[in-house]
Amino acid sequence: MLKKLLIVAGLVGATALVVKKVKASSDERALWHEATTAPDLR
């Protein structure tokens, strides 16, 4: 039982790290896109 709980906790932790990395990458890509596109001066 304890072994299963540790495995589940490890998977949840790994998933949280992956989600955090993907979100950070997406946020950085959006920031670069905003910084490098021409301003809309209409």
PDB file of N, CA, C and O in Angstrom, chain B, residues numbered from 101:
ATOM      1  N   MET B 101       0.823  -1.199   0.000  1.00  0.00           N
ATOM      2  CA  MET B 101       0.000   0.000   0.000  1.00  0.00           C
ATOM      3  C   MET B 101       0.873   1.272   0.000  1.00  0.00           C
ATOM      4  O   MET B 101       0.630   2.202  -0.768  1.00  0.00           O
ATOM      5  N   LEU B 102       1.865   1.290   0.853  1.00  0.00           N
ATOM      6  CA  LEU B 102       2.743   2.464   0.936  1.00  0.00           C
ATOM      7  C   LEU B 102       3.525   2.655  -0.364  1.00  0.00           C
ATOM      8  O   LEU B 102       3.763   3.783  -0.795  1.00  0.00           O
ATOM      9  N   LYS B 103       3.918   1.547  -0.980  1.00  0.00           N
ATOM     10  CA  LYS B 103       4.664   1.619  -2.231  1.00  0.00           C
ATOM     11  C   LYS B 103       3.809   2.260  -3.322  1.00  0.00           C
ATOM     12  O   LYS B 103       4.302   3.082  -4.094  1.00  0.00           O
ATOM     13  N   LYS B 104       2.527   1.888  -3.390  1.00  0.00           N
ATOM     14  CA  LYS B 104       1.613   2.475  -4.381  1.00  0.00           C
ATOM     15  C   LYS B 104       1.433   3.968  -4.131  1.00  0.00           C
ATOM     16  O   LYS B 104       1.396   4.765  -5.068  1.00  0.00           O
ATOM     17  N   LEU B 105       1.324   4.330  -2.872  1.00  0.00           N
ATOM     18  CA  LEU B 105       1.151   5.747  -2.518  1.00  0.00           C
ATOM     19  C   LEU B 105       2.373   6.560  -2.928  1.00  0.00           C
ATOM     20  O   LEU B 105       2.237   7.672  -3.438  1.00  0.00           O
ATOM     21  N   LEU B 106       3.563   6.011  -2.710  1.00  0.00           N
ATOM     22  CA  LEU B 106       4.790   6.710  -3.110  1.00  0.00           C
ATOM     23  C   LEU B 106       4.880   6.834  -4.630  1.00  0.00           C
ATOM     24  O   LEU B 106       5.320   7.863  -5.144  1.00  0.00           O
ATOM     25  N   ILE B 107       4.469   5.798  -5.344  1.00  0.00           N
ATOM     26  CA  ILE B 107       4.492   5.856  -6.810  1.00  0.00           C
ATOM     27  C   ILE B 107       3.531   6.920  -7.312  1.00  0.00           C
ATOM     28  O   ILE B 107       3.872   7.702  -8.200  1.00  0.00           O
ATOM     29  N   VAL B 108       2.333   6.952  -6.748  1.00  0.00           N
ATOM     30  CA  VAL B 108       1.340   7.951  -7.160  1.00  0.00           C
ATOM     31  C   VAL B 108       1.846   9.355  -6.831  1.00  0.00           C
ATOM     32  O   VAL B 108       1.711  10.267  -7.647  1.00  0.00           O
ATOM     33  N   ALA B 109       2.420   9.532  -5.656  1.00  0.00           N
ATOM     34  CA  ALA B 109       2.953  10.847  -5.272  1.00  0.00           C
ATOM     35  C   ALA B 109       4.078  11.268  -6.219  1.00  0.00           C
ATOM     36  O   ALA B 109       4.169  12.438  -6.589  1.00  0.00           O
ATOM     37  N   GLY B 110       4.923  10.335  -6.608  1.00  0.00           N
ATOM     38  CA  GLY B 110       6.001  10.638  -7.551  1.00  0.00           C
ATOM     39  C   GLY B 110       5.464  11.039  -8.908  1.00  0.00           C
ATOM     40  O   GLY B 110       5.960  11.978  -9.529  1.00  0.00           O
ATOM     41  N   LEU B 111       4.439  10.319  -9.372  1.00  0.00           N
ATOM     42  CA  LEU B 111       3.838  10.666 -10.670  1.00  0.00           C
ATOM     43  C   LEU B 111       3.180  12.034 -10.632  1.00  0.00           C
ATOM     44  O   LEU B 111       3.290  12.807 -11.583  1.00  0.00           O
ATOM     45  N   VAL B 112       2.496  12.335  -9.538  1.00  0.00           N
ATOM     46  CA  VAL B 112       1.855  13.654  -9.410  1.00  0.00           C
ATOM     47  C   VAL B 112       2.912  14.757  -9.390  1.00  0.00           C
ATOM     48  O   VAL B 112       2.740  15.798 -10.024  1.00  0.00           O
ATOM     49  N   GLY B 113       3.990  14.532  -8.671  1.00  0.00           N
ATOM     50  CA  GLY B 113       5.073  15.514  -8.619  1.00  0.00           C
ATOM     51  C   GLY B 113       5.712  15.727  -9.981  1.00  0.00           C
ATOM     52  O   GLY B 113       5.965  16.864 -10.378  1.00  0.00           O
ATOM     53  N   ALA B 114       5.974  14.640 -10.700  1.00  0.00           N
ATOM     54  CA  ALA B 114       6.576  14.746 -12.030  1.00  0.00           C
ATOM     55  C   ALA B 114       5.638  15.468 -12.986  1.00  0.00           C
ATOM     56  O   ALA B 114       6.078  16.302 -13.777  1.00  0.00           O
ATOM     57  N   THR B 115       4.358  15.154 -12.919  1.00  0.00           N
ATOM     58  CA  THR B 115       3.376  15.819 -13.771  1.00  0.00           C
ATOM     59  C   THR B 115       3.322  17.310 -13.473  1.00  0.00           C
ATOM     60  O   THR B 115       3.233  18.125 -14.391  1.00  0.00           O
ATOM     61  N   ALA B 116       3.373  17.670 -12.203  1.00  0.00           N
ATOM     62  CA  ALA B 116       3.348  19.086 -11.826  1.00  0.00           C
ATOM     63  C   ALA B 116       4.569  19.815 -12.389  1.00  0.00           C
ATOM     64  O   ALA B 116       4.451  20.949 -12.854  1.00  0.00           O
ATOM     65  N   LEU B 117       5.734  19.176 -12.349  1.00  0.00           N
ATOM     66  CA  LEU B 117       6.940  19.806 -12.895  1.00  0.00           C
ATOM     67  C   LEU B 117       6.828  20.002 -14.400  1.00  0.00           C
ATOM     68  O   LEU B 117       7.217  21.046 -14.922  1.00  0.00           O
ATOM     69  N   VAL B 118       6.300  19.003 -15.096  1.00  0.00           N
ATOM     70  CA  VAL B 118       6.150  19.113 -16.552  1.00  0.00           C
ATOM     71  C   VAL B 118       5.174  20.233 -16.898  1.00  0.00           C
ATOM     72  O   VAL B 118       5.436  21.026 -17.803  1.00  0.00           O
ATOM     73  N   VAL B 119       4.053  20.304 -16.186  1.00  0.00           N
ATOM     74  CA  VAL B 119       3.059  21.353 -16.451  1.00  0.00           C
ATOM     75  C   VAL B 119       3.670  22.727 -16.195  1.00  0.00           C
ATOM     76  O   VAL B 119       3.434  23.665 -16.957  1.00  0.00           O
ATOM     77  N   LYS B 120       4.445  22.847 -15.136  1.00  0.00           N
ATOM     78  CA  LYS B 120       5.094  24.126 -14.813  1.00  0.00           C
ATOM     79  C   LYS B 120       6.072  24.537 -15.916  1.00  0.00           C
ATOM     80  O   LYS B 120       6.112  25.701 -16.312  1.00  0.00           O
ATOM     81  N   LYS B 121       6.867  23.571 -16.414  1.00  0.00           N
ATOM     82  CA  LYS B 121       7.822  23.869 -17.496  1.00  0.00           C
ATOM     83  C   LYS B 121       7.098  24.294 -18.764  1.00  0.00           C
ATOM     84  O   LYS B 121       7.508  25.253 -19.417  1.00  0.00           O
ATOM     85  N   VAL B 122       6.025  23.592 -19.120  1.00  0.00           N
ATOM     86  CA  VAL B 122       5.285  23.909 -20.340  1.00  0.00           C
ATOM     87  C   VAL B 122       4.661  25.292 -20.234  1.00  0.00           C
ATOM     88  O   VAL B 122       4.690  26.058 -21.197  1.00  0.00           O
ATOM     89  N   LYS B 123       4.095  25.623 -19.072  1.00  0.00           N
ATOM     90  CA  LYS B 123       3.482  26.934 -18.886  1.00  0.00           C
ATOM     91  C   LYS B 123       4.538  28.037 -18.967  1.00  0.00           C
ATOM     92  O   LYS B 123       4.302  29.074 -19.588  1.00  0.00           O
ATOM     93  N   ALA B 124       5.684  27.824 -18.354  1.00  0.00           N
ATOM     94  CA  ALA B 124       6.758  28.823 -18.399  1.00  0.00           C
ATOM     95  C   ALA B 124       7.237  29.021 -19.830  1.00  0.00           C
ATOM     96  O   ALA B 124       7.489  30.150 -20.250  1.00  0.00           O
ATOM     97  N   SER B 125       7.362  27.943 -20.572  1.00  0.00           N
ATOM     98  CA  SER B 125       7.792  28.038 -21.966  1.00  0.00           C
ATOM     99  C   SER B 125       6.768  28.800 -22.799  1.00  0.00           C
ATOM    100  O   SER B 125       7.124  29.633 -23.633  1.00  0.00           O
ATOM    101  N   SER B 126       5.510  28.509 -22.567  1.00  0.00           N
ATOM    102  CA  SER B 126       4.441  29.184 -23.299  1.00  0.00           C
ATOM    103  C   SER B 126       4.407  30.676 -22.962  1.00  0.00           C
ATOM    104  O   SER B 126       4.255  31.517 -23.848  1.00  0.00           O
ATOM    105  N   ASP B 127       4.548  30.994 -21.682  1.00  0.00           N
ATOM    106  CA  ASP B 127       4.552  32.400 -21.266  1.00  0.00           C
ATOM    107  C   ASP B 127       5.731  33.151 -21.883  1.00  0.00           C
ATOM    108  O   ASP B 127       5.579  34.287 -22.331  1.00  0.00           O
ATOM    109  N   GLU B 128       6.904  32.518 -21.905  1.00  0.00           N
ATOM    110  CA  GLU B 128       8.074  33.171 -22.485  1.00  0.00           C
ATOM    111  C   GLU B 128       7.900  33.374 -23.986  1.00  0.00           C
ATOM    112  O   GLU B 128       8.277  34.417 -24.520  1.00  0.00           O
ATOM    113  N   ARG B 129       7.331  32.385 -24.668  1.00  0.00           N
ATOM    114  CA  ARG B 129       7.093  32.502 -26.109  1.00  0.00           C
ATOM    115  C   ARG B 129       6.111  33.634 -26.391  1.00  0.00           C
ATOM    116  O   ARG B 129       6.299  34.392 -27.342  1.00  0.00           O
ATOM    117  N   ALA B 130       5.072  33.757 -25.578  1.00  0.00           N
ATOM    118  CA  ALA B 130       4.098  34.840 -25.761  1.00  0.00           C
ATOM    119  C   ALA B 130       4.750  36.201 -25.520  1.00  0.00           C
ATOM    120  O   ALA B 130       4.462  37.165 -26.230  1.00  0.00           O
ATOM    121  N   LEU B 131       5.620  36.276 -24.526  1.00  0.00           N
ATOM    122  CA  LEU B 131       6.304  37.533 -24.235  1.00  0.00           C
ATOM    123  C   LEU B 131       7.219  37.931 -25.388  1.00  0.00           C
ATOM    124  O   LEU B 131       7.244  39.097 -25.780  1.00  0.00           O
ATOM    125  N   TRP B 132       7.972  36.975 -25.938  1.00  0.00           N
ATOM    126  CA  TRP B 132       8.837  37.272 -27.074  1.00  0.00           C
ATOM    127  C   TRP B 132       8.020  37.686 -28.292  1.00  0.00           C
ATOM    128  O   TRP B 132       8.419  38.579 -29.038  1.00  0.00           O
ATOM    129  N   HIS B 133       6.892  37.042 -28.487  1.00  0.00           N
ATOM    130  CA  HIS B 133       6.039  37.405 -29.618  1.00  0.00           C
ATOM    131  C   HIS B 133       5.561  38.848 -29.477  1.00  0.00           C
ATOM    132  O   HIS B 133       5.574  39.619 -30.437  1.00  0.00           O
ATOM    133  N   GLU B 134       5.140  39.195 -28.266  1.00  0.00           N
ATOM    134  CA  GLU B 134       4.669  40.558 -28.020  1.00  0.00           C
ATOM    135  C   GLU B 134       5.801  41.568 -28.193  1.00  0.00           C
ATOM    136  O   GLU B 134       5.583  42.663 -28.712  1.00  0.00           O
ATOM    137  N   ALA B 135       7.004  41.205 -27.764  1.00  0.00           N
ATOM    138  CA  ALA B 135       8.138  42.141 -27.811  1.00  0.00           C
ATOM    139  C   ALA B 135       8.673  42.324 -29.229  1.00  0.00           C
ATOM    140  O   ALA B 135       9.256  43.363 -29.539  1.00  0.00           O
ATOM    141  N   THR B 136       8.480  41.328 -30.090  1.00  0.00           N
ATOM    142  CA  THR B 136       9.094  41.395 -31.423  1.00  0.00           C
ATOM    143  C   THR B 136       8.120  41.726 -32.534  1.00  0.00           C
ATOM    144  O   THR B 136       8.543  41.883 -33.680  1.00  0.00           O
ATOM    145  N   THR B 137       6.846  41.839 -32.247  1.00  0.00           N
ATOM    146  CA  THR B 137       5.890  42.209 -33.300  1.00  0.00           C
ATOM    147  C   THR B 137       5.771  43.727 -33.364  1.00  0.00           C
ATOM    148  O   THR B 137       5.975  44.422 -32.369  1.00  0.00           O
ATOM    149  N   ALA B 138       5.448  44.215 -34.516  1.00  0.00           N
ATOM    150  CA  ALA B 138       5.303  45.651 -34.704  1.00  0.00           C
ATOM    151  C   ALA B 138       4.062  46.133 -33.936  1.00  0.00           C
ATOM    152  O   ALA B 138       3.044  45.442 -33.901  1.00  0.00           O
ATOM    153  N   PRO B 139       4.151  47.293 -33.336  1.00  0.00           N
ATOM    154  CA  PRO B 139       2.985  47.817 -32.597  1.00  0.00           C
ATOM    155  C   PRO B 139       1.858  48.191 -33.567  1.00  0.00           C
ATOM    156  O   PRO B 139       2.093  48.575 -34.713  1.00  0.00           O
ATOM    157  N   ASP B 140       0.660  48.065 -33.074  1.00  0.00           N
ATOM    158  CA  ASP B 140      -0.524  48.410 -33.880  1.00  0.00           C
ATOM    159  C   ASP B 140      -0.834  49.881 -33.625  1.00  0.00           C
ATOM    160  O   ASP B 140      -1.386  50.230 -32.582  1.00  0.00           O
ATOM    161  N   LEU B 141      -0.478  50.743 -34.577  1.00  0.00           N
ATOM    162  CA  LEU B 141      -0.610  52.181 -34.375  1.00  0.00           C
ATOM    163  C   LEU B 141      -1.800  52.773 -35.140  1.00  0.00           C
ATOM    164  O   LEU B 141      -1.718  53.880 -35.673  1.00  0.00           O
ATOM    165  N   ARG B 142      -2.877  52.039 -35.184  1.00  0.00           N
ATOM    166  CA  ARG B 142      -4.072  52.551 -35.883  1.00  0.00           C
ATOM    167  C   ARG B 142      -4.791  53.592 -35.099  1.00  0.00           C
ATOM    168  O   ARG B 142      -5.809  54.114 -35.553  1.00  0.00           O
TER     169      ARG B 142
END
